[in-house]
Amino acid sequence: MTLDKIKKGQSVKILSIPNRQVKDQAIRFGIAEGAVVEVQDVVPAGPIVLKKGHQEIAFGRRLAKEISVQLVSREMVFTTNKNINI
């Protein structure tokens, strides 16, 4: 599944960011392969906004189509974010 198919409020684990430039930019914001994030907003015909902790990052639709993700449970998001913030 790719990021552009995810709905607002769903949580996902980033599986793959094949575009090196996008991967480098995402890492600067703390979002890397393996990260668990929440989809904060899906703007119609616009970007997908991800949230990790207090950080938000928007990915354009074209880039979102290249990012492979896996849906995860809300409990996993809490546990993952709790462990990261320690």
Secondary structure by P-SEA (a helix, b strand, c coil): cccccccccccccccccccaaaaaaaaaaccccccccccccccccbbbbbbcccbbbbbcaaaaaabbbbbbcaaaaaaaaaaaac
